[in-house]
Amino acid sequence: MSATLPLAIDKTSPIPLYYQLELALKEAIRNGVLTPGAKLERESELVTRLNVSRITVRKAIDHLVAAGLLVRQPHAGTYVAASHQSVAPTRPTPPLFRNRNPEPPDQSIPQ
Protein backbone atom coordinates (compact mmCIF):
# COMPACT_ATOMS: atom_id res chain seq x y z
CA MET A 1 0.00 0.00 0.00
CA SER A 2 1.45 3.38 -0.95
CA ALA A 3 1.45 6.40 1.30
CA THR A 4 -0.90 9.24 0.35
CA LEU A 5 0.67 12.46 1.54
CA PRO A 6 -1.01 15.84 1.95
CA LEU A 7 1.23 17.55 -0.61
CA ALA A 8 0.59 21.10 -1.75
CA ILE A 9 2.14 22.76 -4.79
CA ASP A 10 1.88 26.53 -5.29
CA LYS A 11 1.74 27.15 -9.02
CA THR A 12 1.98 30.93 -8.49
CA SER A 13 5.30 30.64 -6.65
CA PRO A 14 8.55 31.51 -8.46
CA ILE A 15 10.01 28.29 -6.98
CA PRO A 16 10.01 25.52 -9.60
CA LEU A 17 7.24 22.96 -9.13
CA TYR A 18 9.63 20.00 -9.10
CA TYR A 19 11.63 21.67 -6.33
CA GLN A 20 8.49 22.35 -4.26
CA LEU A 21 7.57 18.67 -4.57
CA GLU A 22 11.12 17.57 -3.79
CA LEU A 23 11.17 19.70 -0.62
CA ALA A 24 7.73 18.43 0.46
CA LEU A 25 8.81 14.81 0.08
CA LYS A 26 12.13 15.47 1.82
CA GLU A 27 10.29 17.14 4.70
CA ALA A 28 7.94 14.14 4.99
CA ILE A 29 10.95 11.83 5.21
CA ARG A 30 12.73 14.08 7.71
CA ASN A 31 9.65 14.34 9.94
CA GLY A 32 8.97 10.59 9.85
CA VAL A 33 5.71 10.91 7.92
CA LEU A 34 7.37 8.71 5.30
CA THR A 35 9.27 5.99 7.12
CA PRO A 36 12.03 3.78 5.70
CA GLY A 37 10.50 1.19 3.40
CA ALA A 38 7.29 3.20 2.81
CA LYS A 39 6.05 3.04 -0.75
CA LEU A 40 5.31 6.30 -2.55
CA GLU A 41 2.29 6.84 -4.72
CA ARG A 42 2.80 5.99 -8.37
CA GLU A 43 4.10 8.84 -10.48
CA SER A 44 0.88 8.86 -12.50
CA GLU A 45 -1.16 9.24 -9.30
CA LEU A 46 0.96 12.19 -8.17
CA VAL A 47 0.61 13.77 -11.62
CA THR A 48 -3.18 13.54 -11.44
CA ARG A 49 -3.54 14.53 -7.80
CA LEU A 50 -1.17 17.52 -7.98
CA ASN A 51 -2.14 18.50 -11.53
CA VAL A 52 1.48 18.76 -12.66
CA SER A 53 3.39 17.17 -15.53
CA ARG A 54 5.00 13.79 -15.30
CA ILE A 55 8.36 15.47 -15.93
CA THR A 56 7.85 17.56 -12.77
CA VAL A 57 7.17 14.49 -10.64
CA ARG A 58 9.96 12.47 -12.23
CA LYS A 59 12.54 15.24 -11.71
CA ALA A 60 11.66 15.62 -8.01
CA ILE A 61 11.87 11.87 -7.45
CA ASP A 62 15.08 11.57 -9.50
CA HIS A 63 16.77 14.14 -7.25
CA LEU A 64 15.71 12.26 -4.12
CA VAL A 65 16.90 8.96 -5.59
CA ALA A 66 20.25 10.57 -6.41
CA ALA A 67 20.44 11.88 -2.83
CA GLY A 68 19.86 8.35 -1.52
CA LEU A 69 16.52 9.16 0.14
CA LEU A 70 14.37 7.13 -2.26
CA VAL A 71 14.95 3.84 -4.06
CA ARG A 72 13.31 2.81 -7.32
CA GLN A 73 12.51 -0.85 -7.78
CA PRO A 74 11.55 -1.74 -11.35
CA HIS A 75 7.96 -2.97 -11.67
CA ALA A 76 7.47 -2.53 -7.91
CA GLY A 77 7.54 1.22 -7.23
CA THR A 78 9.50 3.88 -5.40
CA TYR A 79 10.28 3.44 -1.72
CA VAL A 80 11.87 5.46 1.05
CA ALA A 81 15.43 4.23 1.42
CA ALA A 82 15.93 1.80 4.32
CA SER A 83 18.84 3.78 5.68
CA HIS A 84 19.97 7.28 4.97
CA GLN A 85 21.88 10.09 6.62
CA SER A 86 19.84 12.61 8.55
CA VAL A 87 18.04 14.73 6.03
CA ALA A 88 18.84 18.42 6.04
CA PRO A 89 15.70 20.58 6.14
CA THR A 90 16.61 22.37 2.93
CA ARG A 91 18.90 21.91 0.02
CA PRO A 92 21.18 24.52 -1.50
CA THR A 93 19.59 26.82 -4.04
CA PRO A 94 18.69 24.95 -7.22
CA PRO A 95 20.97 25.54 -10.22
CA LEU A 96 18.27 27.60 -11.90
CA PHE A 97 18.80 30.38 -9.36
CA ARG A 98 22.56 30.09 -8.96
CA ASN A 99 25.00 32.33 -10.76
CA ARG A 100 26.14 30.23 -13.68
CA ASN A 101 29.54 31.97 -13.79
CA PRO A 102 30.75 32.10 -10.19
CA GLU A 103 34.20 33.38 -11.15
CA PRO A 104 34.56 36.58 -13.19
CA PRO A 105 35.99 36.07 -16.63
CA ASP A 106 39.63 36.89 -17.19
CA GLN A 107 39.75 40.62 -17.98
CA SER A 108 43.44 40.76 -18.84
CA ILE A 109 44.40 42.22 -22.18
CA PRO A 110 46.46 39.89 -24.38
CA GLN A 111 49.92 41.24 -25.21
C-alpha positions as CSV (number, residue, x, y, z in Angstrom):
1,M,0.0,0.0,0.0
2,S,1.5,3.4,-1.0
3,A,1.4,6.4,1.3
4,T,-0.9,9.2,0.4
5,L,0.7,12.5,1.5
6,P,-1.0,15.8,1.9
7,L,1.2,17.6,-0.6
8,A,0.6,21.1,-1.7
9,I,2.1,22.8,-4.8
10,D,1.9,26.5,-5.3
11,K,1.7,27.1,-9.0
12,T,2.0,30.9,-8.5
13,S,5.3,30.6,-6.7
14,P,8.5,31.5,-8.5
15,I,10.0,28.3,-7.0
16,P,10.0,25.5,-9.6
17,L,7.2,23.0,-9.1
18,Y,9.6,20.0,-9.1
19,Y,11.6,21.7,-6.3
20,Q,8.5,22.3,-4.3
21,L,7.6,18.7,-4.6
22,E,11.1,17.6,-3.8
23,L,11.2,19.7,-0.6
24,A,7.7,18.4,0.5
25,L,8.8,14.8,0.1
26,K,12.1,15.5,1.8
27,E,10.3,17.1,4.7
28,A,7.9,14.1,5.0
29,I,10.9,11.8,5.2
30,R,12.7,14.1,7.7
31,N,9.6,14.3,9.9
32,G,9.0,10.6,9.8
33,V,5.7,10.9,7.9
34,L,7.4,8.7,5.3
35,T,9.3,6.0,7.1
36,P,12.0,3.8,5.7
37,G,10.5,1.2,3.4
38,A,7.3,3.2,2.8
39,K,6.0,3.0,-0.8
40,L,5.3,6.3,-2.6
41,E,2.3,6.8,-4.7
42,R,2.8,6.0,-8.4
43,E,4.1,8.8,-10.5
44,S,0.9,8.9,-12.5
45,E,-1.2,9.2,-9.3
46,L,1.0,12.2,-8.2
47,V,0.6,13.8,-11.6
48,T,-3.2,13.5,-11.4
49,R,-3.5,14.5,-7.8
50,L,-1.2,17.5,-8.0
51,N,-2.1,18.5,-11.5
52,V,1.5,18.8,-12.7
53,S,3.4,17.2,-15.5
54,R,5.0,13.8,-15.3
55,I,8.4,15.5,-15.9
56,T,7.8,17.6,-12.8
57,V,7.2,14.5,-10.6
58,R,10.0,12.5,-12.2
59,K,12.5,15.2,-11.7
60,A,11.7,15.6,-8.0
61,I,11.9,11.9,-7.5
62,D,15.1,11.6,-9.5
63,H,16.8,14.1,-7.3
64,L,15.7,12.3,-4.1
65,V,16.9,9.0,-5.6
66,A,20.3,10.6,-6.4
67,A,20.4,11.9,-2.8
68,G,19.9,8.4,-1.5
69,L,16.5,9.2,0.1
70,L,14.4,7.1,-2.3
71,V,15.0,3.8,-4.1
72,R,13.3,2.8,-7.3
73,Q,12.5,-0.8,-7.8
74,P,11.5,-1.7,-11.4
75,H,8.0,-3.0,-11.7
76,A,7.5,-2.5,-7.9
77,G,7.5,1.2,-7.2
78,T,9.5,3.9,-5.4
79,Y,10.3,3.4,-1.7
80,V,11.9,5.5,1.0
81,A,15.4,4.2,1.4
82,A,15.9,1.8,4.3
83,S,18.8,3.8,5.7
84,H,20.0,7.3,5.0
85,Q,21.9,10.1,6.6
86,S,19.8,12.6,8.5
87,V,18.0,14.7,6.0
88,A,18.8,18.4,6.0
89,P,15.7,20.6,6.1
90,T,16.6,22.4,2.9
91,R,18.9,21.9,0.0
92,P,21.2,24.5,-1.5
93,T,19.6,26.8,-4.0
94,P,18.7,24.9,-7.2
95,P,21.0,25.5,-10.2
96,L,18.3,27.6,-11.9
97,F,18.8,30.4,-9.4
98,R,22.6,30.1,-9.0
99,N,25.0,32.3,-10.8
100,R,26.1,30.2,-13.7
101,N,29.5,32.0,-13.8
102,P,30.7,32.1,-10.2
103,E,34.2,33.4,-11.2
104,P,34.6,36.6,-13.2
105,P,36.0,36.1,-16.6
106,D,39.6,36.9,-17.2
107,Q,39.8,40.6,-18.0
108,S,43.4,40.8,-18.8
109,I,44.4,42.2,-22.2
110,P,46.5,39.9,-24.4
111,Q,49.9,41.2,-25.2
